[in-house]
Amino acid sequence: MFKVREFSNRLVDDWLKVWGDQAARFPEFLAPVTRQVMETQILGNFLFDPAGLLIAYEDDEPIGVIHAAFGPNADGTDLSHQVGILYPPVIRSDIAVRRGEVARALIEAAENYLRGRGSRRWYAGGYGNSSPFYTGLYGWTNPVGVCDEDTETIEILRQMGYRDDRVSRRFRMVWPPSRVSITPKIQEASNHVTISRFARQSEPSWWESNIYRNFESEEWNVFFRDGLNDDPIAGAVFRQMTRTCSPRGEIEQKESRFILDYIAVVETRLRRGIASLLLIFALADLERTYGRFTVDTVVGTDDAPLASFLRANGFLEVGTVSSFRKVVS
Ligand SMILES: CC(C)(COP(=O)(O)OP(=O)(O)OC[C@H]1O[C@@H](n2cnc3c(N)ncnc32)[C@H](O)[C@@H]1OP(=O)(O)O)[C@@H](O)C(=O)NCCC(=O)NCCS
């Protein structure tokens, strides 16, 4: 028989044990989390409420965890108890009891927590950048979610009344590639523009500054050569967790990881090689500091141009990440 307990600080090792087991099972999807990462990314976040982090035990052995929390209001200035987030249940693979049974019990306990705080709209697997914790730890990208290999969780969520909400495609590349292809278009674009690197310029919302508090962000902007004082015609933002969150941690020792958070070109300048030039320039710039690294990003299933652009520039599609929705009365 198993039971579900609320988190307290003395249970950190139990949480790490469960996460570590699952991270070994889905190494391309769950980041290895050290105690330091857990402390800075989750427990040290002022939105953290121990009552929302639940651990399942069989006797005294931790066998599964789930985390429930709340998303932001519409303009990102405060929490909204209307938006309940259930992170996917994480369950050890080597347990005697049925994993499905543990997953259900954890999901129900998380729902009870959310209901008790007044939430009636639940997003399982997270809700894009509205998820307050774990940014960069699932799929090594921004959105939290259920990975496509975790068919068991997807099935259970559907059986428990969750509807499919969003599917995002995960793309990844390792830089530097064996060969960078500079097409004539890219060459031509480079004759007309200047690219500048900034520490992130735009003012983040309260919510954004919270979810990215352990990240460093770098932004590159493209300007016409003779229009340096004008608005940029393209921009890209990369984020990295490792240096601030885990200076000596396991993640950094393994390799540097970046999230490509954003890349866009103004509508009047599309298909002229500008985004490709920007991407290659930014990656070569990062290479000077980090050497070899991995870049992860996600694309909504409705954004064919971005997916095609990523493929043309050496990214590979490595899977999907899904979220699910349930509204209760
Ligand atoms: C995706 C995007 C960045 C591409 O910018 P771009 O400067 O037009 O891209 P490039 O000219 O460098 O394209 C390089 C290659 O990518 C592919 N590609 C780019 N746009 C494409 C499209 N609309 N359809 C199909 N393939 C496309 C092509 O293979 C292209 O090579 P080609 O033009 O020689 O065929 C641009 O369409 C954009 O800004 N979209 C909006 C993205 C967005 O919403 N960003 C915010 C969230 S991240």
The ligand as a MOL file (V3000), in Angstrom:
LIG
                    3D

  0  0  0     0  0            999 V3000
M  V30 BEGIN CTAB
M  V30 COUNTS 48 50 0 0 0
M  V30 BEGIN ATOM
M  V30 1 C 10.7910 31.6410 -39.2770 0
M  V30 2 C 11.4390 32.9790 -39.6250 0
M  V30 3 C 12.2970 33.4560 -38.4510 0
M  V30 4 C 12.3230 32.7750 -40.8650 0
M  V30 5 O 12.9750 34.0150 -41.1880 0
M  V30 6 P 13.5760 34.3080 -42.6300 0
M  V30 7 O 14.5660 35.4190 -42.5320 0
M  V30 8 O 12.4570 34.4890 -43.5750 0
M  V30 9 O 14.3210 32.9260 -42.9360 0
M  V30 10 P 15.4570 32.6730 -44.0240 0
M  V30 11 O 15.2670 33.5950 -45.1750 0
M  V30 12 O 16.7810 32.7040 -43.3530 0
M  V30 13 O 15.0780 31.1850 -44.4560 0
M  V30 14 C 16.0000 30.1340 -44.5230 0
M  V30 15 C 15.2900 28.8760 -44.9930 0
M  V30 16 O 14.3020 28.4850 -44.0170 0
M  V30 17 C 13.1620 27.9230 -44.6980 0
M  V30 18 N 11.9940 28.8020 -44.5250 0
M  V30 19 C 11.9850 30.0460 -43.9830 0
M  V30 20 N 10.7100 30.5480 -44.0070 0
M  V30 21 C 9.9290 29.5980 -44.5570 0
M  V30 22 C 8.5290 29.5220 -44.8610 0
M  V30 23 N 7.6880 30.5460 -44.5990 0
M  V30 24 N 8.0650 28.3870 -45.4240 0
M  V30 25 C 8.8950 27.3470 -45.7150 0
M  V30 26 N 10.2400 27.3780 -45.4810 0
M  V30 27 C 10.7420 28.4730 -44.8980 0
M  V30 28 C 13.5300 27.8660 -46.1740 0
M  V30 29 O 14.1930 26.6490 -46.4010 0
M  V30 30 C 14.5100 29.0310 -46.2660 0
M  V30 31 O 15.3780 28.9260 -47.3790 0
M  V30 32 P 14.8600 29.4630 -48.8270 0
M  V30 33 O 14.1810 30.7920 -48.6310 0
M  V30 34 O 16.1310 29.5790 -49.6350 0
M  V30 35 O 13.9240 28.4300 -49.3280 0
M  V30 36 C 10.3590 34.0270 -40.0060 0
M  V30 37 O 9.4170 33.4290 -40.8680 0
M  V30 38 C 9.6370 34.6230 -38.8360 0
M  V30 39 O 10.0590 35.6170 -38.2520 0
M  V30 40 N 8.5200 34.0000 -38.4620 0
M  V30 41 C 7.8270 34.3900 -37.2980 0
M  V30 42 C 8.4530 33.5840 -36.2000 0
M  V30 43 C 7.8590 33.8530 -34.8950 0
M  V30 44 O 6.6610 33.9180 -34.7410 0
M  V30 45 N 8.7410 34.0000 -33.9160 0
M  V30 46 C 8.3210 34.2260 -32.6100 0
M  V30 47 C 8.3750 32.9580 -31.7850 0
M  V30 48 S 9.9440 32.1340 -31.8350 0
M  V30 END ATOM
M  V30 BEGIN BOND
M  V30 1 1 1 2
M  V30 2 1 2 3
M  V30 3 1 2 4
M  V30 4 1 2 36
M  V30 5 1 4 5
M  V30 6 1 5 6
M  V30 7 2 6 7
M  V30 8 1 6 8
M  V30 9 1 6 9
M  V30 10 1 9 10
M  V30 11 2 10 11
M  V30 12 1 10 12
M  V30 13 1 10 13
M  V30 14 1 13 14
M  V30 15 1 14 15
M  V30 16 1 15 16
M  V30 17 1 15 30
M  V30 18 1 16 17
M  V30 19 1 17 18
M  V30 20 1 17 28
M  V30 21 1 18 19
M  V30 22 1 18 27
M  V30 23 2 19 20
M  V30 24 1 20 21
M  V30 25 1 21 22
M  V30 26 2 21 27
M  V30 27 1 22 23
M  V30 28 2 22 24
M  V30 29 1 24 25
M  V30 30 2 25 26
M  V30 31 1 26 27
M  V30 32 1 28 29
M  V30 33 1 28 30
M  V30 34 1 30 31
M  V30 35 1 31 32
M  V30 36 2 32 33
M  V30 37 1 32 34
M  V30 38 1 32 35
M  V30 39 1 36 37
M  V30 40 1 36 38
M  V30 41 2 38 39
M  V30 42 1 38 40
M  V30 43 1 40 41
M  V30 44 1 41 42
M  V30 45 1 42 43
M  V30 46 2 43 44
M  V30 47 1 43 45
M  V30 48 1 45 46
M  V30 49 1 46 47
M  V30 50 1 47 48
M  V30 END BOND
M  V30 END CTAB
M  END
